[in-house]
Amino acid sequence: MSEHSASPGTTSSATPGRAVKAVIPAAGLATRFLPATKAVPKELLPVVDRPVLQYIIEEAAAAGIRDVLLVTGRGKTSMVDHFDRSPSLEAHLEKKGDQKRLEAVRRPSELVEIFTSRQHEPLGLGHAVGCAESHVGTEAPFAVMLGDEFVDLAEPLLPAMLDLQARTNGIVLAFMEVSPEETKRYGIASVAPAEEGLTDLGEVVRVTGLVEKPAPEDAPSNLAVLGRYILPGKIFEAIRRTGPGSGGEIQLTDAMATLLDEGTPVHAIVYRGTRFDTGMPLGYLQAVVQLASQRDDMGQEFRQWLADFVNSEAFGGRNT
């Protein structure tokens, strides 16, 4: 791994038309996890033995992306450190003959090239994405991956999104179905059937409208925007024209809606696989339990302990 500041207009000639860079907005204050996140970035909270951010970057690497820009804030340099080499630790593990842990320690530095850009104020997701312009440039499409959710690599999402964007040259989103009471937490879409020739990539729909965090009675559907986007370079100009929206922040949804109104095609893949949302304590704990339960090295023992605990007197003796 090498870590650099974002450089103007960097582009890649690999696979013309397909995004080869990803942007991960990771400058938030993570107030839901205080006091744990007072000194430790939320993105580095461990899910068993890997931080959330590593799962996300592994997802990008598995889709063929090797250039990742972290949009960071004050006090978050440790995120970059995690993806750097640690010679003293590696030498210690090598001396002990602990090959398994040595490989685990080296793996983060081998996944992608890490670059950084600083968001000086937390002014919204649209503003954070705008901080990537000097690195991404305005000609090539790129992926945006939110820093608090990831999918099961056995049920990939990003490769199909990248292929769909290369065909349409527009915006590609990922949707999931939510209950009506949850629409106020997400960007919500109105949709129509996709054009012929696109549905081989999955459950593809054409997006006809976007609204940020509507009340249930105002929501046009129950299809919510997941934290994965493939965006054309012209999104940056749209962000500059976007004023504060929901919560007084510059919303990426509003900038995308502007491009949609101006004729940019917007499509989405409805994702039916497993998504882990670590943005709130409950979702974070669910991800830890689910992934720990699936581990070959501890899953069986952990599941047995969990079942015993749930049915114990300490838990109230309730049956599941």
Beta strands, then each sheet from edge to edge (+ up, - down):
strand 1: 3-5
strand 2: 21-26
strand 3: 46-47
strand 4: 50-51
strand 5: 67-72
strand 6: 113-118
strand 7: 142-145
strand 8: 149-151
strand 9: 171-177
strand 10: 187-193
strand 11: 204-212
strand 12: 223-231
strand 13: 266-270
strand 14: 275-277
sheet 1: 1+ 6+ 5+ 2+ 7+ 12- 9+ 13+ 11- 10+
sheet 2: 3+ 4-
sheet 3: 8+ 14-
end
